[in-house]
Amino acid sequence: MDRAAVMARRQAVRRQRAAAEAARVAKARGGQKAEVAIVTTMRNEGPFILEWLAYHRSIGINGYVVYTNDCDDGTDRLLDVLADKGFINAHLPNPFSQGKGRNPQRAALADARNQTAIRDADWIVPMDVDEFINIHVGDGQFQTLLDVVPDANLISMTWRLFGNGFVRAYEDRFITEQFTRCAPQKARRPHQAWGFKTAFRDIGIYERLSVHRPKGVVEERRGEINWVDSNGRPMREAVHDSGWRASVHNWGYGLVTLNHYALRSSESYLVKKERGRVNHVDRDQGLAYWFRMNHNVEEDTSIAPKLPGAHAEFDRMMSDPDVNAAHEECVLMHRAKIIRLRSLPEYEGLLEKVESRRMQNLSLMTPQFSNAIFAEGPGAVPQEVLDKADAADFDAATQ
């Protein structure tokens, strides 16, 4: 296809999106709720899917397109059942598995615009199964967030990193209830502390979906960008073209937090370590990763008021015998994998390291560390720093 044809096709797509946006605005003026769709990638997340899905369905998000690759823990079977029952819109093989794309997330996002649930959505949210949208305004519904910033077409939701909360053993319980310890709100380090994901209207302002935010701004549409942060304040113009994390100009969680449970329990972390990272497939998730992501400095239970609704939706899905059986299979396979990994000296040794008093103490001290320390790993923290830590604070946090 020559360049002129490519440009004509792009313009046609943009006109189509603009027309769709006009229809959506008209619908919004009629008081109807926006259609919101999540697109996500998964690999071996079986036992955690139902809580995540129930929670986001309970806050008003009903569109879900899920891509998977190389699962061996029941994830695929559970998602197939959920798709058959209508709880998600589509479960698809990740194009990455067929050698398309440099990594699973980007390969999936490139394909997502071909899916009906994504094309028809008023708002699209690329996110992961260890992230929970925690809305702090009104009734905690996603529509309430949209109503608070009615002119926005992009809303970035900043991570708050939740640690393992000193929980060693895996349990089949809501992670949102088990893990309440996290980084402080003003946590500038490590770099991941203020990462964000972005909900947006796909109306032709940006060329493509991406992991943290859409990319490839269309120059003639640049003036239409109305991008707000987690407080509802305008994002700096520099972010319009690049960037994936908040700054001192855009930090905070006034309207919404993206609770990020990267580790879960110490035992479940072993399974994640073996699986490898979904996006950066060539990067290890060893002790240095644990050190960067395990923050137990403060307690945050602000998500708790939304959990009764999540439990009700969870119970509704679990009342279906096929869903119940598929979830229980995932739980059993996760437990079996933990047992297998713990039989290996490498993984049992890693478990003992992350469970050590030293590593637990470090998780209470993360605001003191520089990016250089986080990059180098826990061994870079001098022992005298740990020796000065208040043992009373540690004992209180681990009760």
C-alpha positions in Angstrom: 0.0 0.0 0.0 1.5 3.4 -1.1 1.8 6.4 1.3 -1.3 8.2 -0.2 -3.4 5.2 0.4 -2.1 4.8 4.0 -2.9 8.4 4.7 -6.4 8.1 3.2 -7.1 5.1 5.3 -5.9 6.9 8.5 -8.0 9.9 7.7 -11.1 7.6 7.2 -10.4 5.9 10.5 -10.1 9.3 12.3 -13.4 10.5 10.8 -15.0 7.3 11.9 -13.7 7.8 15.4 -14.8 11.4 15.5 -18.3 10.5 14.4 -18.4 7.8 17.1 -17.2 10.3 19.7 -20.0 12.7 18.7 -22.5 10.0 19.2 -21.0 9.1 22.6 -21.1 12.8 23.7 -24.8 12.9 22.7 -25.4 9.7 24.7 -23.7 11.1 27.7 -25.8 14.2 27.6 -28.8 11.9 27.8 -27.6 10.7 31.1 -26.5 7.2 30.0 -23.5 5.6 31.5 -20.3 5.4 29.5 -19.3 2.0 28.1 -15.8 1.2 29.6 -13.6 -1.7 28.4 -10.4 -3.1 29.9 -7.8 -4.8 27.7 -5.3 -6.9 29.5 -2.6 -9.6 29.1 -2.2 -12.6 31.4 0.1 -15.5 31.9 -0.5 -17.9 34.8 -2.7 -15.6 36.9 -5.5 -18.2 37.4 -6.3 -18.0 41.1 -6.4 -14.1 41.1 -8.6 -13.5 38.1 -12.1 -13.8 39.7 -11.4 -11.3 42.4 -10.0 -8.8 39.9 -12.9 -9.3 37.5 -15.5 -9.2 40.3 -14.1 -6.0 41.7 -14.0 -4.1 38.4 -17.4 -5.4 37.3 -18.7 -4.1 40.7 -17.5 -0.6 40.0 -19.3 -0.5 36.7 -16.7 -1.8 34.1 -18.4 -4.4 32.0 -16.1 -4.8 28.9 -13.1 -7.1 29.1 -10.8 -8.4 26.4 -8.1 -10.8 27.7 -5.0 -12.1 25.9 -3.0 -15.0 27.2 0.2 -16.8 26.3 2.0 -19.9 27.6 -0.3 -20.6 30.5 -0.1 -23.9 32.4 -2.1 -23.1 35.6 -5.7 -23.3 34.4 -5.8 -19.6 33.4 -6.9 -20.4 29.9 -9.7 -22.7 30.9 -11.1 -20.3 33.5 -11.1 -17.4 30.9 -12.8 -19.6 28.3 -15.5 -20.4 30.8 -15.9 -16.7 31.7 -16.2 -15.8 28.1 -18.7 -18.6 27.4 -20.8 -17.3 30.4 -20.6 -13.7 29.2 -18.6 -12.4 32.2 -15.9 -11.2 29.8 -16.2 -10.3 26.1 -13.3 -12.2 24.7 -10.4 -14.5 25.6 -7.8 -14.6 22.8 -4.4 -16.1 22.2 -1.7 -13.4 22.4 -0.3 -12.6 18.9 3.1 -12.7 20.7 2.8 -16.5 20.7 2.8 -16.5 16.9 5.9 -14.4 16.8 4.1 -11.1 16.4 5.4 -8.2 18.4 8.4 -7.7 20.7 6.6 -8.5 23.9 3.2 -9.8 24.9 1.6 -6.6 26.1 2.4 -4.6 23.0 1.4 -7.4 20.7 -2.0 -7.6 22.4 -2.6 -3.9 22.4 -1.8 -3.7 18.7 -4.5 -6.3 18.0 -7.0 -5.0 20.5 -8.5 -2.3 18.2 -9.8 -5.2 16.1 -12.0 -6.4 18.9 -15.6 -5.3 19.0 -15.6 -4.6 22.8 -12.7 -2.2 22.4 -14.0 -0.5 19.2 -17.4 0.1 20.8 -16.1 1.3 24.1 -16.5 5.0 25.2 -13.4 4.6 27.4 -10.5 2.1 27.1 -8.3 1.0 30.1 -5.2 -1.0 29.3 -4.2 -2.5 32.7 -3.0 -5.7 34.5 -4.6 -8.2 36.8 -2.5 -7.1 39.8 -3.9 -3.5 39.5 -7.2 -2.3 41.0 -8.8 1.0 40.2 -9.6 2.6 43.6 -11.9 5.6 43.1 -12.2 8.0 46.1 -15.1 10.1 45.0 -18.8 9.5 45.5 -19.9 5.9 45.4 -16.6 4.7 44.0 -18.0 3.8 40.6 -16.0 4.4 37.4 -18.8 6.6 36.0 -18.6 8.8 39.1 -14.9 9.4 38.3 -15.9 10.4 34.7 -18.6 12.7 36.0 -16.1 14.6 38.2 -13.9 15.3 35.1 -16.5 15.5 32.4 -14.3 17.3 29.8 -11.3 14.9 30.1 -10.5 12.5 27.4 -7.5 10.9 29.2 -7.3 10.1 32.9 -4.0 8.8 34.3 -4.3 6.7 37.5 -1.1 6.7 39.5 0.2 3.5 41.1 0.5 3.0 44.8 2.8 0.1 45.5 1.5 -2.5 47.9 3.9 -4.8 49.6 3.5 -8.4 50.8 2.4 -7.2 54.2 4.6 -9.8 55.8 2.3 -12.5 54.5 4.3 -15.7 53.7 1.7 -18.3 52.8 -0.7 -18.2 49.8 -4.4 -18.3 50.7 -7.4 -18.3 48.4 -8.7 -15.0 49.7 -9.1 -11.5 48.3 -5.7 -9.9 47.9 -7.4 -6.5 48.4 -8.2 -7.6 52.0 -4.9 -9.4 52.7 -2.5 -6.8 51.6 -3.0 -3.3 53.1 0.6 -2.1 53.7 2.1 0.0 51.0 4.4 2.9 50.0 3.7 6.3 51.4 1.7 8.7 49.2 4.7 10.9 48.5 7.0 8.1 47.4 9.2 9.5 44.6 11.5 6.4 44.6 11.9 3.9 43.0 10.9 5.0 39.5 8.0 2.5 39.6 6.4 4.2 42.7 4.6 6.8 40.6 4.0 4.9 37.5 0.6 5.2 36.0 -1.9 3.6 33.7 -4.3 5.7 31.6 -8.0 5.4 30.8 -8.8 7.3 27.5 -11.3 7.9 24.8 -10.0 6.4 21.5 -11.2 9.3 19.3 -8.3 9.7 16.9 -6.1 12.0 19.0 -3.5 9.2 19.3 -2.4 6.6 16.8 -2.0 3.6 19.0 -2.7 2.0 22.4 0.3 1.4 24.7 1.0 -0.1 28.1 0.9 3.1 30.2 -0.7 5.6 27.9 -1.7 6.0 24.3 1.2 7.0 22.0 1.7 8.8 18.7 -0.2 12.1 19.0 -1.8 13.2 15.7 -0.5 16.8 15.3 -3.7 18.3 13.9 -5.6 16.9 17.0 -3.1 18.0 19.6 -5.2 20.9 20.7 -8.0 18.5 21.7 -6.0 16.8 24.4 -7.6 17.2 27.8 -5.5 14.9 30.0 -5.9 14.9 33.8 -4.0 13.2 36.6 -5.2 11.3 39.6 -6.3 14.5 41.2 -8.2 15.8 38.2 -5.5 18.4 37.4 -4.1 19.0 33.9 -1.1 16.8 33.0 2.0 18.7 31.9 2.2 19.1 28.1 5.5 17.2 28.1 3.6 14.0 29.0 1.4 14.4 25.9 4.2 12.9 23.9 6.1 10.6 26.3 6.3 9.5 29.9 4.8 6.8 32.1 5.0 8.1 35.6 3.8 11.1 37.6 6.1 13.8 38.9 6.2 16.3 41.7 3.8 18.4 39.6 1.3 15.6 39.2 1.6 13.3 42.3 -1.2 12.4 44.6 -4.4 10.4 44.7 -7.3 12.8 45.2 -9.7 11.2 42.8 -8.3 7.7 42.1 -5.4 5.4 43.0 -4.3 2.4 41.0 -3.6 -0.1 43.8 -0.7 -2.2 42.5 -0.2 -5.6 44.2 2.9 -6.7 42.3 4.1 -9.3 44.9 1.1 -10.7 46.8 2.3 -13.4 49.3 5.9 -14.5 49.5 4.9 -18.0 48.2 2.9 -16.5 45.3 5.9 -14.4 44.4 7.9 -17.6 43.8 5.4 -18.5 41.1 5.7 -15.1 39.6 9.4 -15.3 39.6 9.3 -18.6 37.7 6.8 -17.3 35.2 8.8 -14.2 34.3 7.5 -10.7 33.5 4.6 -10.2 31.1 6.0 -7.1 29.4 9.8 -7.1 29.9 10.2 -10.8 29.2 13.9 -10.7 29.4 14.2 -9.2 32.9 14.6 -11.2 36.0 12.3 -10.9 39.0 14.7 -11.9 41.7 15.7 -10.3 45.0 16.3 -6.9 43.5 12.8 -6.8 42.0 11.4 -7.8 45.4 13.3 -5.0 47.1 12.0 -2.4 44.6 8.4 -3.5 44.8 8.0 -4.5 48.5 6.8 -1.4 50.4 5.2 -1.9 53.8 5.7 1.6 55.2 2.0 2.6 55.7 -1.4 1.1 55.8 -4.1 2.0 53.3 -7.6 0.4 53.5 -9.4 3.0 51.4 -10.5 0.3 49.0 -12.4 -1.5 51.7 -15.8 0.2 51.2 -15.9 -1.2 47.6 -15.2 -4.7 48.6 -18.8 -5.8 49.7 -19.9 -5.1 46.1 -16.9 -7.1 44.8 -17.7 -10.0 47.1 -21.3 -10.0 45.9 -20.2 -10.2 42.3 -17.6 -12.8 43.1 -20.2 -15.0 44.8 -22.5 -14.5 41.8 -19.9 -15.8 39.4 -18.9 -18.6 41.7 -22.5 -19.8 42.0 -22.0 -21.0 38.4 -20.6 -24.6 38.8 -18.4 -24.3 35.8 -16.8 -21.1 37.0 -16.4 -22.5 40.4 -14.7 -25.6 39.2 -12.4 -23.7 36.9 -11.4 -21.3 39.7 -10.8 -24.2 42.1 -8.6 -25.9 39.5 -6.5 -22.8 39.3 -6.1 -22.6 43.1 -5.0 -26.3 43.3 -2.5 -25.8 40.5 -1.1 -22.7 42.1 -0.6 -24.5 45.4 1.0 -27.5 43.6 3.4 -25.2 41.8 4.4 -23.6 45.1 5.1 -27.0 46.6 7.2 -27.9 43.6 9.2 -24.7 43.6 9.8 -24.9 47.3 11.3 -28.4 46.7 14.0 -26.7 44.7 17.0 -25.3 46.6 17.1 -22.1 44.5 13.5 -21.2 45.2 13.4 -22.2 48.8 16.5 -20.2 49.3 14.9 -17.2 47.7 11.9 -17.6 49.9 14.0 -17.5 53.0 15.8 -14.4 51.8 12.6 -12.4 51.1 11.3 -13.6 54.5 14.4 -12.6 56.4 14.3 -10.0 59.1 16.7 -7.9 57.0 14.4 -7.8 53.9 11.3 -7.2 56.1 13.0 -4.4 57.8 14.1 -2.9 54.5 10.4 -2.8 53.3 9.6 -0.4 56.2 12.5 1.9 55.2 12.0 2.3 51.5 11.5 6.1 51.6 15.1 6.5 52.8 16.6 4.9 49.7 17.8 6.6 46.5 17.2 5.4 43.0 20.8 4.3 42.9 20.2 2.0 45.9 17.1 0.6 44.3 18.9 0.0 41.1 21.8 -1.8 42.8 19.7 -3.9 45.1 19.3 -4.6 48.8 23.0 -5.5 49.3 23.8 -1.8 48.7 22.1 -0.8 52.0 24.8 -0.6 54.7 24.2 -2.7 57.8 24.5 0.3 60.1 21.4 1.8 58.5 19.5 -1.3 59.4 21.0 -1.3 62.9 19.6 2.2 63.5 16.0 1.1 62.5 13.5 1.2 65.3 12.7 -2.3 66.4 9.5 -1.2 67.9 8.3 0.1 64.6 9.1 -3.2 63.0 7.3 -5.2 65.7 4.2 -2.9 65.5 4.0 -3.3 61.7 4.3 -7.1 61.7 1.7 -7.7 64.3 
